[in-house]
Amino acid sequence: MLDPIYAHLPPRQAKNALELQPTFFLTRKVNLGLLSIDGLNTDCHPEQINSHPELDSGSAGGCATINTTTGPLKLQSDGLNSVDILAGKVIIEPSGDMKIEGEITIKKLNIDTTDVASASLGEGIIKAGENKIIINSKSVTSKSKIFVTPTSEVDSPLIVIDKKAQDSFTVKVKSPASTDVKFDWWIIN
């Protein structure tokens, strides 16, 4: 059936428009070179429908997909501006920083520790006979929460004192350790 928008065209142009119509309307599939956008894909994956019943093919909503066939889909590939998703609920800055208004659920969190000077995760040792150590990290801010977890036996709790933004923090035990005190640390915020 011909869309009313083509009713004014001569029969041959109307036939051509009908054949091309699914390629030009975002309510149908669009192919642009190696990019395909499916704006009314009612064949949603079962896991999408289970977590979002409104995407069921029986509903008016449907679901949309964007696919490429030759490599990753790139957004803002020149890195000149932010990517805004869901009206500001997710923002990815050109620097790679990400701001998310909602919760994040992940199976495993990996922290990049290759840049030792800016690491937000690491290990430390308070040497026997000493009661503190300074840990250098540019990740420390005035709002940082720093978690320390002993990885060897300790006689007293480890505490974090003297946070210096963009520089360091100090981990201390109450009295000088009789043996080396090993610990892991993690900076958040």
N, C-alpha and C positions, 0 to 999 in steps of 0.2 A: 504494500500500500504506500502511495506517495504522500509524504508529509505535506500539509497545507501550504507550507512556506514555498513549495515548488509549483503550486497549482497555476501560477501565472506564466510559467515558462512554456515555450513551444514543446511539443511531444518529444523530439529528439534530445533537447537539453534537459527536459524533465527526466528522461530515461537515464541519461548520463549522471545527473544529480542524484538519482536514486541509487545508482551503482556506487557513486563516490560518497554518498551520505554517511555511511558508517565510519569513513576515514576522517571526516571533518567535524563531527559533533562530539563534544566531550561527554555526552551521555552514552556514547558508544565507544568502540575501540579506535584509538588514534595511533598510527604508525608514522614516526618521523625518522627516517633513516634506520638506525639501529636501536632507537628508543621506541618502546610501545607503552601507551597509557590506556588502561582499560577503566573507563569511568563508571560503568555499570556492570560489574562482574558479579553475577549472582551465584557463581560457582565458588563460594568462599570455602576455605579449608575448614574441616571440622573443628580444629582447635580454636579458630577465630569465632565460629558460631557458638561454641560452648562457653567461651569467656565473654562474648558479646552477642546475646540472643537477637538483638536488633539487626544483625547482619544476615539472619536466616533468609534464604532465597525467597521465602514466602512474604517477606516484608517489603515495604516500599524503599527501604534504605539501600539495600545491596552493599557492595564494598568496592573500593577502587584499588587498583594496583599499578605500580610503575615498574617496568622491567627493562633491563638492557641485556644484550646477547653477547657483547664482546669485552666486557670488563665491568668494573665497579661503577655504580651510579654516583656521579660527582655533583655536589651542591656547593655553590660558591667556590669553585675550583681556583679562582684567582685570589681567594682569601681577602677580598677587599671589604667585606662587611659581614655582619652576623647572619646566622640562620635562625629564624624565628618559627617555632612549631607550636601549633595549638594556641594561637593568640597570646604568645608570651609565656606559656607554661613551661616550655623548654627553649632555652636560648643557647646557641653555641657561638662563642666569640671567635674572631679571627685568630686570636692567640691560642685557641683550643680549649679555653676555659668554658665550662658548661654550668648553666644555672637551671635547676629543676625545681618547680614549685611543689611537686608531689613526692611520693615515696619512691625509693629505688629498691627493687628486689633482685638480688643476684645470687648465683650459686657459689661463686668464688670471686674474691677481690684480689687482684694482683697489683702490687705497688712497685713502680719503677724506681729502683735504687741505684741506677747506673751513674747518676750525677751525685756523688757522695756529698758534695758541699751543700746541695739542696735537698738531700734525702729527707723523707718524712717517716722513715722506718729504718731501724738499725739495731745494732748490738753494742753493748758497752761492758766494761769491767772496772769495778772499784778494786784496786790492788790491795793485797794483804797489807795491814798496817795503816791504811788510809781510810777516810770516811766519806769521800766524795770524789766525783769526777765531772769535768765539764765536757758536754757533748756539743760539738759545733754543727749547726745546721741553719741554713738560710730560710728554712721553712717555718721557723718559730715566729709567731706573732704575739701581740699582747693578749689576744683572745684564745690562743692555743690551749687545747687540753692535751696533756702529754701523759700517756699511759706507760708504765714500766712494769715488766713481768720478770721476776727472778727466774733464771734458768739453772741456778745452783742453790744449795741450801743457804738460808740466811737466818741470822739471829734476831734481826729487827727489820721492820718494814723499810722498803725503799721509798723515799719521797723526792718530789721534784721541787727545787727551789731556784730562785734567781733566773727567771726567763728573760732573755734579752732578745727583743725583736730583730729578726733578720741576722741573728748571730749565733746564739747558743742557749743552752739550759744546763742546770746542774742537778745531778742525781746524788742523793746523800743517804747514808745510814746513820743511826744514832751515835754509835761509837766506832772507832777504827776496827775494820774487819780482821778477823784472825786468819782467814783464807780469802783468796780472790772471790769476789761476788760478781757473777756473770748475770746479765739481764738483757732483755729485748726492750726496745722502746718504740712508740708510735705517736706521731704528732697529728692531731686532727685540728683543722681550722688554723 
